[in-house]
Amino acid sequence: MNIMIWLIAGGAVGWLGLRLFNLNRDRGPIPAALIAAVGAFIGGNSLAPMLTSSVTEPIIGFSPFALVVAIAVATAATFISSEISRRCGV
């Protein structure tokens, strides 16, 4: 359940970054959403467990902290990929 929420939130962050802030405008909406979704997955799956103090948190249950971390990493991934595209032309 968490993974689907992370991916949807990441895709939404990528799309909003494209529409509101013109991030990744050279790539288009689908790659922008995919970059953010991958960032959200990495943030929610890898970074959030390292930052939380609860070891016995259920895997299946919803974690608001993991969602916040996933959105933050998706935002960072969107910004970093846009800067790489702008500076290097990749």
Residue frames as a rotation matrix with the C-alpha (Angstrom) as fourth column:
MET 1
0.570 0.822 0.000 0.00
0.822 -0.570 0.000 0.00
0.000 0.000 -1.000 0.00
ASN 2
0.434 -0.482 -0.761 2.78
0.181 -0.781 0.598 2.41
-0.883 -0.397 -0.252 0.90
ILE 3
-0.574 -0.752 0.324 4.61
0.448 0.043 0.893 1.80
-0.686 0.658 0.312 -2.36
MET 4
-0.143 0.607 0.781 1.58
0.965 -0.089 0.246 2.72
0.219 0.789 -0.574 -4.49
ILE 5
0.820 0.442 -0.364 1.03
0.536 -0.815 0.218 5.89
-0.200 -0.374 -0.906 -2.47
TRP 6
0.069 -0.886 -0.459 4.71
0.187 -0.440 0.878 6.84
-0.980 -0.147 0.135 -2.84
LEU 7
-0.651 -0.341 0.678 4.62
0.677 0.143 0.722 6.31
-0.343 0.929 0.138 -6.60
ILE 8
0.262 0.827 0.497 1.41
0.917 -0.374 0.139 8.30
0.301 0.419 -0.857 -7.04
ALA 9
0.797 -0.015 -0.604 2.69
0.326 -0.830 0.452 11.12
-0.509 -0.557 -0.656 -4.83
GLY 10
-0.243 -0.965 -0.097 6.00
0.302 -0.171 0.938 11.13
-0.922 0.198 0.332 -6.70
GLY 11
-0.453 0.162 0.877 4.27
0.891 0.050 0.451 11.29
0.029 0.986 -0.167 -10.05
ALA 12
0.662 0.747 0.060 2.13
0.734 -0.663 0.147 14.16
0.150 -0.053 -0.987 -8.81
VAL 13
0.463 -0.591 -0.661 5.23
0.216 -0.648 0.730 16.00
-0.860 -0.481 -0.172 -7.57
GLY 14
-0.573 -0.718 0.395 6.91
0.528 0.045 0.848 15.56
-0.627 0.695 0.353 -10.95
TRP 15
-0.116 0.625 0.772 3.85
0.945 -0.170 0.280 16.75
0.306 0.762 -0.571 -12.83
LEU 16
0.838 0.428 -0.339 3.39
0.528 -0.792 0.307 19.76
-0.137 -0.436 -0.889 -10.53
GLY 17
0.069 -0.900 -0.430 7.07
0.299 -0.393 0.870 20.62
-0.952 -0.189 0.242 -10.83
LEU 18
-0.635 -0.251 0.731 6.70
0.751 0.024 0.660 20.61
-0.183 0.968 0.174 -14.58
ARG 19
0.125 0.824 0.553 3.49
0.870 -0.359 0.338 22.65
0.477 0.439 -0.762 -14.67
LEU 20
0.893 0.324 -0.313 4.15
0.447 -0.723 0.527 25.16
-0.056 -0.610 -0.790 -11.89
PHE 21
0.550 -0.761 -0.344 7.92
-0.153 -0.496 0.855 25.62
-0.821 -0.418 -0.389 -11.93
ASN 22
0.820 -0.164 -0.548 8.87
-0.556 -0.006 -0.831 24.48
0.134 0.986 -0.096 -15.47
LEU 23
-0.098 -0.835 0.541 11.22
-0.761 0.413 0.500 21.82
-0.641 -0.363 -0.676 -14.10
ASN 24
-0.581 -0.252 0.774 12.16
0.188 0.884 0.428 19.14
-0.792 0.394 -0.466 -16.66
ARG 25
0.353 0.794 -0.494 10.25
-0.348 -0.379 -0.858 21.00
-0.869 0.475 0.142 -19.37
ASP 26
-0.217 -0.503 -0.837 12.67
-0.970 0.015 0.243 19.74
-0.110 0.864 -0.491 -22.03
ARG 27
-0.968 -0.202 0.151 11.86
-0.203 0.979 0.008 16.13
-0.149 -0.023 -0.989 -21.15
GLY 28
-0.408 0.893 -0.190 8.08
-0.356 0.035 0.934 16.38
0.840 0.449 0.304 -20.97
PRO 29
0.156 0.588 0.793 5.45
-0.944 -0.148 0.296 15.27
0.292 -0.795 0.532 -18.45
ILE 30
0.901 0.248 -0.356 5.92
-0.174 0.958 0.227 11.50
0.398 -0.143 0.906 -18.53
PRO 31
0.085 -0.924 -0.374 9.71
0.508 0.363 -0.781 11.44
0.857 -0.123 0.500 -17.89
ALA 32
-0.467 -0.212 0.858 9.29
-0.490 -0.746 -0.451 14.18
0.736 -0.631 0.244 -15.26
ALA 33
0.485 0.730 0.482 6.69
-0.839 0.232 0.492 12.09
0.247 -0.643 0.725 -13.44
LEU 34
0.803 -0.231 -0.549 8.81
0.185 0.973 -0.139 8.94
0.566 0.010 0.824 -13.74
ILE 35
-0.277 -0.949 0.152 11.91
0.165 -0.203 -0.965 10.66
0.947 -0.243 0.213 -12.34
ALA 36
-0.347 0.218 0.912 9.92
-0.823 -0.537 -0.185 11.93
0.450 -0.815 0.366 -9.37
ALA 37
0.748 0.664 -0.019 8.22
-0.591 0.678 0.437 8.55
0.303 -0.315 0.899 -8.84
VAL 38
0.410 -0.697 -0.589 11.59
0.410 0.717 -0.563 6.79
0.815 -0.011 0.580 -8.74
GLY 39
-0.565 -0.611 0.555 12.82
-0.172 -0.570 -0.803 9.42
0.807 -0.549 0.218 -6.28
ALA 40
0.100 0.704 0.703 9.75
-0.941 -0.162 0.296 8.88
0.322 -0.691 0.647 -4.12
PHE 41
0.844 0.183 -0.503 10.26
-0.111 0.979 0.170 5.13
0.524 -0.088 0.847 -4.16
ILE 42
-0.067 -0.954 -0.293 13.89
0.436 0.236 -0.868 5.47
0.897 -0.186 0.400 -3.12
GLY 43
-0.568 -0.137 0.811 13.00
-0.499 -0.726 -0.473 7.98
0.654 -0.674 0.344 -0.42
GLY 44
0.329 0.813 0.480 10.12
-0.908 0.133 0.397 5.99
0.259 -0.566 0.782 1.02
ASN 45
0.897 0.060 -0.438 11.75
-0.053 0.998 0.028 2.60
0.439 -0.002 0.898 0.74
SER 46
0.207 -0.927 -0.312 15.38
0.681 0.366 -0.634 3.34
0.702 -0.082 0.707 1.61
LEU 47
-0.582 -0.536 0.611 15.71
0.055 -0.776 -0.628 6.68
0.811 -0.333 0.481 3.34
ALA 48
0.189 0.761 0.620 12.60
-0.664 -0.366 0.652 6.71
0.723 -0.535 0.437 5.57
PRO 49
0.844 0.119 -0.523 13.49
0.240 0.788 0.566 3.50
0.479 -0.604 0.637 7.45
MET 50
-0.145 -0.969 -0.201 16.96
0.776 0.015 -0.630 4.92
0.614 -0.247 0.750 8.17
LEU 51
-0.645 -0.108 0.756 15.50
-0.134 -0.958 -0.252 8.13
0.752 -0.264 0.604 9.61
THR 52
0.414 0.875 0.249 12.78
-0.492 -0.015 0.871 6.63
0.766 -0.483 0.424 11.80
SER 53
-0.484 -0.593 0.644 13.37
-0.850 0.144 -0.507 5.41
0.208 -0.792 -0.574 15.32
SER 54
0.334 0.708 0.623 10.71
-0.768 0.587 -0.256 2.70
-0.547 -0.393 0.739 15.24
VAL 55
-0.747 -0.651 -0.134 12.18
-0.629 0.626 0.462 -0.68
-0.217 0.429 -0.877 14.39
THR 56
-0.781 0.476 0.404 8.93
0.377 0.875 -0.303 -2.63
-0.498 -0.085 -0.863 14.70
GLU 57
-0.323 0.678 -0.660 6.87
-0.673 -0.655 -0.343 -0.52
-0.665 0.333 0.668 12.30
PRO 58
0.197 0.449 0.872 4.56
0.260 0.833 -0.487 -2.72
-0.945 0.323 0.047 10.21
ILE 59
-0.818 -0.562 0.121 5.53
0.212 -0.101 0.972 -3.07
-0.534 0.821 0.202 6.57
ILE 60
-0.466 0.715 0.522 1.97
0.859 0.222 0.462 -3.24
0.214 0.663 -0.717 5.27
GLY 61
0.324 0.698 -0.638 0.58
0.849 -0.513 -0.130 -0.27
-0.418 -0.500 -0.759 7.26
PHE 62
0.588 -0.024 0.808 0.55
0.508 -0.767 -0.392 3.34
0.629 0.641 -0.439 6.13
SER 63
0.013 -0.672 -0.740 3.40
0.940 -0.244 0.238 5.53
-0.340 -0.699 0.629 7.35
PRO 64
0.927 0.371 0.051 2.87
0.368 -0.877 -0.309 9.30
-0.070 0.305 -0.950 7.14
PHE 65
0.444 -0.845 -0.299 6.56
-0.295 -0.453 0.841 9.92
-0.846 -0.285 -0.451 7.87
ALA 66
-0.362 -0.567 0.740 7.60
0.495 0.555 0.668 7.72
-0.790 0.608 0.080 4.95
LEU 67
0.428 0.592 0.683 5.20
0.902 -0.228 -0.368 9.65
-0.062 0.773 -0.631 2.71
VAL 68
0.931 -0.125 -0.343 6.73
-0.069 -0.983 0.170 12.97
-0.359 -0.135 -0.924 3.75
VAL 69
-0.021 -0.997 0.073 10.23
-0.192 0.076 0.978 11.64
-0.981 0.007 -0.193 3.10
ALA 70
-0.187 0.016 0.982 9.14
0.820 0.553 0.147 10.22
-0.541 0.833 -0.117 -0.26
ILE 71
0.795 0.524 0.305 7.68
0.606 -0.674 -0.422 13.57
-0.015 0.520 -0.854 -1.32
ALA 72
0.696 -0.603 -0.388 10.83
-0.325 -0.748 0.579 15.42
-0.640 -0.277 -0.717 -0.20
VAL 73
-0.306 -0.847 0.435 13.11
0.083 0.431 0.898 13.07
-0.948 0.311 -0.062 -2.15
ALA 74
0.129 0.433 0.892 10.83
0.944 0.221 -0.243 13.24
-0.302 0.874 -0.380 -5.20
THR 75
0.966 0.196 -0.168 11.04
0.162 -0.967 -0.196 17.03
-0.201 0.162 -0.966 -5.09
ALA 76
0.277 -0.945 -0.174 14.83
-0.426 -0.283 0.860 16.88
-0.861 -0.164 -0.481 -4.80
ALA 77
-0.311 -0.376 0.873 15.08
0.523 0.699 0.487 14.36
-0.793 0.608 -0.020 -7.66
THR 78
0.580 0.595 0.557 12.92
0.802 -0.296 -0.519 16.57
-0.144 0.748 -0.648 -9.86
PHE 79
0.911 -0.258 -0.321 15.01
-0.227 -0.965 0.132 19.64
-0.344 -0.048 -0.938 -9.12
ILE 80
0.007 -0.983 0.185 18.36
-0.278 0.176 0.944 17.86
-0.961 -0.058 -0.272 -9.54
SER 81
-0.152 -0.036 0.988 17.36
0.773 0.619 0.141 16.23
-0.617 0.785 -0.067 -12.82
SER 82
0.840 0.475 0.261 16.12
0.537 -0.666 -0.517 19.56
-0.072 0.575 -0.815 -14.14
GLU 83
0.681 -0.660 -0.316 19.41
-0.466 -0.724 0.508 21.25
-0.565 -0.198 -0.801 -13.20
ILE 84
-0.237 -0.759 0.607 21.42
0.124 0.596 0.794 18.47
-0.964 0.263 -0.047 -14.84
SER 85
0.209 0.415 0.886 19.33
0.924 0.214 -0.318 18.84
-0.321 0.884 -0.338 -17.99
ARG 86
0.975 0.212 -0.070 19.68
0.188 -0.947 -0.260 22.60
-0.122 0.240 -0.963 -18.00
ARG 87
0.510 -0.843 -0.174 23.44
-0.561 -0.479 0.676 22.70
-0.653 -0.246 -0.716 -17.36
CYS 88
-0.445 -0.771 0.456 24.65
-0.216 0.587 0.781 19.67
-0.869 0.249 -0.427 -19.28
GLY 89
-0.207 0.446 -0.870 21.99
-0.971 -0.202 0.128 19.34
-0.119 0.872 0.475 -21.95
VAL 90
-0.985 -0.155 -0.071 21.35
-0.159 0.986 0.058 15.70
0.061 0.068 -0.996 -21.10
